[in-house]
Amino acid sequence: MMMSRSYIAGTGSYLPERRVTNEELAQSIDTSDEWIVSRTGINERRIAADGELTSDLAYKAAIRALEHAKTSADEIDLIVLATTTPDRTFPSTATRVQSMLNMKGGAAFDVQAVCSGFIYALSVADNFIRAGQAETVLVIGAETFSRILDWEDRTTCVLFGDGAGAVVLKKNKEFSHDDDPGKTRGILTTHLHSDGDHADLLYVDGGPSSTQTTGHVRMIGREVFRHAVINLAAVVDEALEANGYTRADIDWLVPHQANKRILDSTARKLDMPPERVVITVDRHANTSAASIPLALDEAVKDGRIKDDNLVLLEAMGGGLTWGAALVRW
Ligand code: ACO
């Protein structure tokens, strides 16, 4: 049987210029660098400038990914943009980016799965390509999470940052299923889950239909932590099993960067040596849907992720939502 899959042809990312350190936060709320570092591993985060929107960050990341993939905007037939902090309730931020890129054709839409958003968007894009409905897809994770934080709530505001990352997905050549498909470059499988019964663990207390306000992030941190470690280890094993691989086969784990203790606990549960886990949470904090493509871009551009590596992406976020993607680079 002949088959095809999508592959990541290029990556790009963008961070706002303004760095906010833990010390700076400690000047306005009752916290300390020591507390934040020891509980989360976060040293600093980037915060978008006044008037700098999610679409601005997304556009800059997209331009870099297109350059890396040596692809022009008019070759794109779909944009899938993951965000929880859209410029406006509608139209989608994806259509705004489409216009900024001067794309005259194709389609563009947003996906909303909070911190799992990039895995969801990647899965949607991969399935469009597999189904033959698209050949070149721009997948973006972009957030201005700072805009939905309660800056007086020390239990949440210290954890998040702003940023964007993007990948260009392309359809690769057809190959025979019998030719060891797990060795052919591309997204091997994606795995998505959600459990709406846990919506109250992590949510925003506003929205157009409920309060007609934007609202702020609310979270029961300990419970989120507990679910994260269990769900992430399970979905990683599910992805490996689906492809006949074991944990030892993973060259790089690129997790959603929620906090260092979740990353360490998940890595321990998976017997992954820390040097094979890509970590950016110390400098970016939790950028929600942007964190995986930001981390991926860093590890690709600094040469850690190389051709033929087996790369596992995983995330968990509000919803609850969680998922993974196994990629042969
Ligand atoms: N500075 C100082 N003290 C603080 C701060 C702060 N920023 N935040 C909370 N505290 C205090 C609390 O008030 C509490 O004080 P008390 O004992 O006097 O009541 C104490 O620290 C302990 O609070 P806990 O919430 O129990 O602290 P915990 O050890 O659970 O750490 C944390 C909190 C870091 C949020 C942790 O629960 C966690 O990492 N949870 C995961 C949540 C997460 O990462 N969410 C991101 C979105 S979901 C995702 O991306 C997977």
Residues whose N, C-alpha, C, O or C-beta is under 5 A from the ligand:
A	BS01	ACO	D30 T31 S32 W35 R39 C115 R154 T155 V158 G221 R222 V224 F225 A228 A258 N259 M316 G317
